[in-house]
Amino acid sequence: RRGVGYINGWLSDSSCGQQSAEVDWMQEKALCIAVPPEDGSGTVDQFLRKMTNLEEKGDGAHLESNIFKTQESALQALNEAKVDLILLPAEVWATMNHHGLELAATLPRREATWVLISEDKAEYLPKNALLICPNRMLRRQMRRARIDIHTMSLEDAFDRFEKPQDGTWSALVPWMEKLRGQGQIDGYIIDRGRWAAAGIRARRHTLGMHRGNPERAHFIPPTFSGLSVLISRKGFPYERTNIFNDKTAEIAFTNELELWRKIPSSIRDLVGIHVEQRGIGTILREAEASEDLSLTESFMNRDGRVARRGTRVEIRMETLNVNGKRTIAIERTGPLEYAYEEIVRTMLEWEELLAVALEKRQNKDDLTLVEEFLSPY
């Protein structure tokens, strides 16, 4: 018996469907997946590891993957039915035109938190430390943690230092590390996927949410961090993609997407949304460590016992002004089976918070002015 397995190469002129139809022993044609080039986020690396794992288990005979030179050519192949699925970072799928396409599977979520590459944690960096951070919201969160720290975007860094000729992440990360090694900057902030892909050995510090340590600065990761999806044409049978789908990641992505869509497009990059499933025991231990009595009591009945067991869905949203001194944030925790209701309540409370922040502004009906009303009066 022979199988197709998967092809880790360029898509040939003939489609995967045509190739697999020649294999007469198959009861159904091989599932053909278009893979765009690695963007540094870890999406492609995670997927290829999954394919290798399936092949080692003997579950990869009906799977083929083809790496395309561009994301555009991969999408074109999907629209022309030359492939069945396309692999994409979740943030790319969220921002693109969905006409004729739909979500087929969500891969397990990679670690969502970003990392600070520096000799010390943010709390112990020297005064007026200089950091490079490509994410606008994380720059503001770092200023909230340390008002004296100077954070700059990649564009500002290009103006200040000699810009690398290669603008891809495979060159940008070593460039930032070189600047750090030369003492021109004190560190840089980057997502874990791009840091892992760089293969550089240096001290890194997690910019976590620190739920159980309220005295430490917390960092909500950018929306969709660590999420990758498989996209199909509408009507594709979902049962064929179950081998890839992670239900926990799917719930996180669909709920983050629901909230993200309700945020005005002009401020989406300034709002962090993170949805996660958590056990009651973990939540209670963290509440006890932080002496959060209101959270602890919300889970208890009159007898002091947990009123309702089961997995909870935790929703966090926040936005900050430019210097990090003003924050609008909301946290909700509810039963997993009522996740949609929690999303609705979260959005209603979020809009109420924005309305309160607008009270001292002339145009109270314009909720897109979040940058303005968060600025110091």
Backbone torsions as a table, in degrees:
resi	resn	phi	psi	omega
1	ARG	NA	135.8	178.8
2	ARG	-124.8	149.8	-178.8
3	GLY	-128.4	161.7	-179.8
4	VAL	-75.1	-37.8	-175.0
5	GLY	65.9	-147.9	176.0
6	TYR	-127.1	152.6	-175.6
7	ILE	-108.0	114.1	179.4
8	ASN	-96.8	69.4	-177.9
9	GLY	-154.2	-163.6	-179.0
10	TRP	-84.7	148.0	178.6
11	LEU	-67.5	128.9	178.2
12	SER	-79.0	176.2	-179.4
13	ASP	-64.0	-29.7	178.6
14	SER	-87.2	150.4	-176.9
15	SER	-79.7	162.9	178.2
16	CYS	-63.0	-36.5	-179.2
17	GLY	-61.9	-39.7	179.1
18	GLN	-67.8	-39.5	179.7
19	GLN	-63.7	-46.4	-174.0
20	SER	-73.6	-24.0	-179.9
21	ALA	-66.1	-22.3	179.9
22	GLU	-75.6	-13.1	-180.0
23	VAL	-89.8	97.4	-168.6
24	ASP	-74.1	-14.4	-177.5
25	TRP	-79.4	-16.6	-177.2
26	MET	-73.1	136.8	175.1
27	GLN	-77.2	-25.1	175.0
28	GLU	-144.6	152.8	-175.0
29	LYS	-66.6	158.9	-179.5
30	ALA	-66.8	146.5	177.1
31	LEU	-81.2	116.7	-174.9
32	CYS	-101.9	125.7	-174.2
33	ILE	-120.0	123.9	177.2
34	ALA	-84.2	130.5	-178.5
35	VAL	-118.6	112.4	176.6
36	PRO	-71.0	167.6	179.8
37	PRO	-63.5	150.6	-179.9
38	GLU	-62.6	127.6	179.0
39	ASP	-97.1	4.8	179.2
40	GLY	96.1	-10.9	-176.7
41	SER	-76.1	-15.6	-177.0
42	GLY	97.2	-1.3	-178.4
43	THR	-60.4	-51.1	-177.2
44	VAL	-68.3	-42.9	179.8
45	ASP	-59.2	-43.8	178.7
46	GLN	-61.5	-43.6	-177.9
47	PHE	-65.4	-45.3	-178.9
48	LEU	-65.4	-33.6	174.7
49	ARG	-64.4	-40.1	178.1
50	LYS	-63.3	-43.2	178.8
51	MET	-62.2	-42.8	178.5
52	THR	-62.5	-42.3	178.5
53	ASN	-61.9	-41.8	178.8
54	LEU	-66.0	-38.6	179.3
55	GLU	-65.2	-41.3	179.4
56	GLU	-64.8	-30.5	178.6
57	LYS	-84.0	-5.6	-178.3
58	GLY	83.4	15.7	-178.8
59	ASP	-103.8	9.8	-174.4
60	GLY	-103.5	7.5	-175.6
61	ALA	-64.2	-29.8	-177.5
62	HIS	-101.5	24.5	-177.5
63	LEU	-126.3	138.3	174.1
64	GLU	-134.0	137.0	173.7
65	SER	-124.4	138.8	-179.4
66	ASN	-129.5	124.4	-178.5
67	ILE	-87.1	125.2	179.7
68	PHE	-98.1	158.7	-179.5
69	LYS	-75.6	-28.7	179.4
70	THR	-138.4	157.2	176.2
71	GLN	-67.3	-34.9	-179.6
72	GLU	-63.1	-43.2	-179.8
73	SER	-68.2	-32.4	177.1
74	ALA	-67.4	-42.5	177.7
75	LEU	-64.7	-37.9	178.2
76	GLN	-63.2	-41.6	178.9
77	ALA	-63.4	-36.4	177.9
78	LEU	-67.3	-45.2	-179.5
79	ASN	-65.3	-29.5	179.4
80	GLU	-90.5	7.5	177.3
81	ALA	62.6	27.3	174.3
82	LYS	-83.9	-19.6	173.8
83	VAL	-133.7	164.5	-177.9
84	ASP	-94.1	-34.1	-174.5
85	LEU	-140.0	160.4	171.5
86	ILE	-133.3	139.0	177.7
87	LEU	-89.3	131.5	-179.5
88	LEU	-143.5	148.6	166.2
89	PRO	-63.3	145.2	-175.5
90	ALA	-59.9	-37.3	-178.5
91	GLU	-66.7	-29.0	176.6
92	VAL	-69.1	-45.5	178.5
93	TRP	-62.0	-37.6	-178.3
94	ALA	-63.8	-32.9	-172.8
95	THR	-98.2	-4.9	-175.7
96	MET	-97.5	169.3	177.0
97	ASN	-72.2	125.2	-175.5
98	HIS	-94.7	9.0	-174.9
99	HIS	-56.9	120.0	177.8
100	GLY	77.7	2.3	-177.4
101	LEU	-123.7	161.0	178.0
102	GLU	-154.8	163.1	179.2
103	LEU	-71.2	127.3	-179.9
104	ALA	-106.1	-33.0	-179.8
105	ALA	-164.1	152.9	175.3
106	THR	-119.6	123.8	-180.0
107	LEU	-73.9	157.0	177.5
108	PRO	-52.9	139.5	-176.5
109	ARG	-72.3	129.9	171.8
110	ARG	-76.5	168.0	178.9
111	GLU	-55.6	123.4	-172.7
112	ALA	-82.0	-27.1	-174.7
113	THR	-69.1	148.9	176.6
114	TRP	-91.2	171.9	-177.2
115	VAL	-128.1	148.8	174.1
116	LEU	-101.4	121.4	178.2
117	ILE	-96.6	104.7	-178.0
118	SER	-163.3	171.2	-179.5
119	GLU	-70.9	-27.4	-177.2
120	ASP	-137.3	166.0	173.5
121	LYS	-62.7	164.5	-178.1
122	ALA	-57.1	-36.4	-177.5
123	GLU	-64.8	-24.3	-173.6
124	TYR	-112.5	10.2	176.3
125	LEU	-67.5	153.5	-179.9
126	PRO	-62.6	157.7	179.5
127	LYS	-60.5	139.6	-179.3
128	ASN	60.6	33.8	178.5
129	ALA	-60.8	151.4	-178.4
130	LEU	-112.8	123.4	-178.7
131	LEU	-125.8	148.9	170.9
132	ILE	-104.9	131.2	179.1
133	CYS	-142.9	121.4	-177.9
134	PRO	-76.8	-11.3	-176.0
135	ASN	-104.1	126.9	-174.8
136	ARG	-64.0	-43.8	-177.8
137	MET	-67.9	-40.8	179.6
138	LEU	-66.1	-30.7	175.6
139	ARG	-62.1	-40.2	179.3
140	ARG	-70.9	-37.3	177.7
141	GLN	-64.8	-35.9	178.2
142	MET	-67.7	-37.3	177.0
143	ARG	-67.5	-31.9	175.4
144	ARG	-64.7	-39.8	-179.8
145	ALA	-69.5	-41.4	-179.1
146	ARG	-142.5	101.7	-175.8
147	ILE	-64.0	-23.6	-177.9
148	ASP	-82.2	-15.1	-177.5
149	ILE	-73.8	136.2	177.2
150	HIS	-97.8	119.5	178.0
151	THR	-114.2	135.7	-178.9
152	MET	-126.7	151.7	176.6
153	SER	-77.7	170.2	176.0
154	LEU	-62.3	-38.6	-179.6
155	GLU	-62.0	-41.9	177.3
156	ASP	-66.4	-36.0	178.8
157	ALA	-67.2	-36.3	177.9
158	PHE	-63.2	-36.3	179.4
159	ASP	-72.3	-32.6	-174.9
160	ARG	-86.4	-37.1	-178.2
161	PHE	-116.5	169.3	179.4
162	GLU	-68.4	120.1	-175.8
163	LYS	-72.8	135.3	177.7
164	PRO	-68.2	147.1	-179.4
165	GLN	-67.6	-36.5	179.0
166	ASP	-90.6	118.9	-176.9
167	GLY	-92.0	6.7	179.4
168	THR	-79.4	160.6	-177.7
169	TRP	-65.3	-26.7	178.7
170	SER	-64.1	-21.1	177.1
171	ALA	-103.0	-29.6	-176.2
172	LEU	-68.6	-40.4	-179.1
173	VAL	-64.4	-48.6	175.3
174	PRO	-60.5	-32.4	177.9
175	TRP	-63.8	-45.7	178.4
176	MET	-65.9	-38.2	178.6
177	GLU	-65.4	-35.9	176.8
178	LYS	-64.5	-42.4	177.7
179	LEU	-61.6	-39.0	178.9
180	ARG	-67.6	-42.8	179.6
181	GLY	-63.4	-31.0	179.1
182	GLN	-83.4	-4.6	179.4
183	GLY	81.1	10.3	-179.9
184	GLN	-78.5	-26.5	172.3
185	ILE	-132.5	161.8	179.9
186	ASP	-94.5	-11.6	178.7
187	GLY	167.7	-178.6	177.6
188	TYR	-150.9	155.1	-177.9
189	ILE	-111.0	134.6	-174.0
190	ILE	-153.5	156.1	177.0
191	ASP	-76.4	157.3	-172.7
192	ARG	-64.4	-34.5	-178.7
193	GLY	-61.7	-47.5	-179.4
194	ARG	-70.1	-32.3	177.3
195	TRP	-68.0	-44.1	179.3
196	ALA	-64.1	-39.3	-179.0
197	ALA	-65.8	-28.7	-178.5
198	ALA	-69.8	-28.7	177.9
199	GLY	67.3	26.4	-179.4
200	ILE	-92.4	137.7	177.8
201	ARG	-96.0	112.6	178.4
202	ALA	-160.6	164.0	-179.9
203	ARG	-71.4	134.4	177.6
204	ARG	-131.5	150.9	-176.3
205	HIS	-132.3	127.3	-177.3
206	THR	-71.2	131.2	172.9
207	LEU	-93.4	79.9	-171.9
208	GLY	-93.5	177.0	178.9
209	MET	-83.7	-18.4	172.9
210	HIS	47.9	52.6	-176.9
211	ARG	-59.5	-39.5	-177.6
212	GLY	-87.3	1.1	-179.7
213	ASN	-129.9	76.1	-176.7
214	PRO	-63.3	-17.9	-179.8
215	GLU	-75.0	-17.4	178.7
216	ARG	-91.1	150.9	177.3
217	ALA	-65.5	137.7	-180.0
218	HIS	-108.6	150.1	-178.2
219	PHE	-132.6	108.2	173.8
220	ILE	-78.5	125.8	-177.4
221	PRO	-68.0	157.7	175.9
222	PRO	-56.7	147.3	-179.4
223	THR	-54.1	139.2	178.2
224	PHE	73.5	7.3	-179.6
225	SER	-57.2	132.9	176.6
226	GLY	79.4	5.7	-176.3
227	LEU	-106.3	136.9	175.9
228	SER	-132.2	149.4	-175.4
229	VAL	-134.5	158.3	169.9
230	LEU	-109.8	129.7	-176.3
231	ILE	-114.3	140.4	179.6
232	SER	-127.9	171.6	168.2
233	ARG	-73.3	154.5	-178.4
234	LYS	-60.6	138.7	179.2
235	GLY	93.0	-0.5	179.8
236	PHE	-68.7	136.0	-177.8
237	PRO	-66.8	117.8	-176.9
238	TYR	-63.4	-28.6	-176.6
239	GLU	-61.2	-21.8	-180.0
240	ARG	-78.6	-14.3	-179.1
241	THR	-108.8	4.0	-179.5
242	ASN	-59.3	-27.0	-178.0
243	ILE	-64.9	-22.1	179.8
244	PHE	-101.1	-25.4	-168.5
245	ASN	-75.0	133.8	175.3
246	ASP	-112.1	115.0	-172.7
247	LYS	-63.0	-39.5	179.6
248	THR	-61.3	-45.9	178.9
249	ALA	-67.0	-35.7	179.5
250	GLU	-62.6	-43.5	179.2
251	ILE	-64.1	-42.1	179.0
252	ALA	-61.6	-47.0	-176.7
253	PHE	-66.8	-48.0	-177.0
254	THR	-63.0	-35.7	179.3
255	ASN	-75.8	-39.8	174.7
256	GLU	-62.6	-39.6	179.2
257	LEU	-64.9	-39.6	179.6
258	GLU	-61.6	-44.0	178.4
259	LEU	-70.0	-42.8	-178.0
260	TRP	-59.6	-39.2	-179.1
261	ARG	-65.9	-24.7	-178.7
262	LYS	-86.0	-7.6	177.8
263	ILE	-85.5	133.8	175.9
264	PRO	-52.7	135.4	-174.5
265	SER	-59.5	-26.8	-177.2
266	SER	-69.0	-18.3	-176.4
267	ILE	-123.8	10.2	-176.4
268	ARG	-59.8	-34.3	-179.1
269	ASP	-76.4	-3.9	177.7
270	LEU	-104.6	-0.2	-178.7
271	VAL	-115.3	122.6	176.0
272	GLY	-95.4	129.5	178.8
273	ILE	-126.4	128.1	178.8
274	HIS	-138.0	122.9	178.9
275	VAL	-117.8	133.1	-175.4
276	GLU	-149.4	144.4	173.8
277	GLN	-88.4	135.8	-177.0
278	ARG	-141.7	149.0	177.6
279	GLY	-82.0	151.0	-178.6
280	ILE	-62.3	-39.2	-178.9
281	GLY	-59.2	-44.2	179.3
282	THR	-63.5	-43.3	-179.6
283	ILE	-62.9	-43.1	-178.5
284	LEU	-67.1	-37.8	178.2
285	ARG	-64.9	-40.6	178.3
286	GLU	-68.1	-38.8	178.4
287	ALA	-64.5	-37.9	178.2
288	GLU	-67.1	-41.3	-179.2
289	ALA	-65.1	-34.9	-179.2
290	SER	-94.2	3.5	179.4
291	GLU	57.1	41.5	178.7
292	ASP	-92.3	86.4	-175.5
293	LEU	-68.0	-35.4	-179.1
294	SER	-63.4	-39.5	178.1
295	LEU	-68.2	-42.6	179.3
296	THR	-61.0	-46.3	-177.6
297	GLU	-67.1	-25.6	-179.5
298	SER	-67.5	-18.1	179.6
299	PHE	-97.8	-7.2	-172.5
300	MET	-102.4	152.0	171.5
301	ASN	-94.7	-171.8	-177.0
302	ARG	-64.9	-24.3	-179.4
303	ASP	-86.7	1.7	179.4
304	GLY	80.5	16.8	177.7
305	ARG	-107.7	160.1	178.4
306	VAL	-62.5	122.0	-174.0
307	ALA	-69.3	-37.8	-177.0
308	ARG	-148.9	118.2	-178.7
309	ARG	-84.4	174.3	-179.8
310	GLY	118.8	171.4	-178.9
311	THR	-74.9	142.7	177.7
312	ARG	-110.7	152.4	172.3
313	VAL	-104.7	128.0	-179.2
314	GLU	-108.2	129.8	-178.0
315	ILE	-120.7	128.3	177.4
316	ARG	-130.1	133.6	175.5
317	MET	-137.2	143.3	174.1
318	GLU	-161.0	155.3	171.5
319	THR	-142.1	155.9	-175.4
320	LEU	-133.9	158.9	173.4
321	ASN	-83.0	179.5	-168.5
322	VAL	-64.0	-32.6	-179.3
323	ASN	-99.1	4.5	176.4
324	GLY	77.2	6.6	-176.9
325	LYS	-84.4	-18.4	-179.0
326	ARG	-122.4	130.5	-177.9
327	THR	-131.7	136.0	167.6
328	ILE	-111.5	120.9	-174.3
329	ALA	-144.3	154.0	177.2
330	ILE	-146.2	141.7	176.3
331	GLU	-132.3	133.1	177.2
332	ARG	-136.5	144.8	175.9
333	THR	-135.0	129.8	-179.3
334	GLY	-151.5	169.8	178.9
335	PRO	-57.9	141.1	-176.7
336	LEU	-58.6	-37.1	-177.3
337	GLU	-67.9	-14.8	178.0
338	TYR	-110.8	31.5	-176.4
339	ALA	-59.0	-42.3	-177.7
340	TYR	-64.6	-41.7	178.2
341	GLU	-62.1	-37.5	178.4
342	GLU	-66.2	-36.1	177.6
343	ILE	-63.8	-44.0	179.7
344	VAL	-61.9	-46.5	179.7
345	ARG	-63.8	-39.0	179.1
346	THR	-60.2	-44.9	-178.6
347	MET	-66.8	-38.0	178.0
348	LEU	-63.8	-44.2	179.5
349	GLU	-67.7	-35.1	178.6
350	TRP	-62.6	-45.1	179.7
351	GLU	-65.6	-33.5	176.0
352	GLU	-65.3	-40.6	178.0
353	LEU	-63.4	-41.8	178.2
354	LEU	-63.9	-38.8	179.7
355	ALA	-63.6	-40.3	177.3
356	VAL	-62.7	-42.3	179.6
357	ALA	-64.8	-24.5	-178.5
358	LEU	-86.8	-3.3	-173.4
359	GLU	-58.6	-31.6	-178.6
360	LYS	-94.9	11.8	179.0
361	ARG	-106.5	151.9	-178.0
362	GLN	-68.2	-44.6	-178.1
363	ASN	-96.6	87.5	-175.4
364	LYS	-76.7	-13.3	-177.5
365	ASP	-88.8	-11.4	-176.5
366	ASP	-95.1	97.3	-178.6
367	LEU	-83.0	1.3	179.4
368	THR	-84.8	-4.7	-176.3
369	LEU	-90.9	36.5	-175.0
370	VAL	-60.6	-37.8	179.1
371	GLU	-62.7	-39.5	-177.6
372	GLU	-69.5	-49.3	-175.1
373	PHE	-76.8	-13.4	173.8
374	LEU	-84.1	-15.9	179.5
375	SER	-69.3	151.6	179.1
376	PRO	-57.4	141.1	-179.4
377	TYR	-69.9	NA	NA
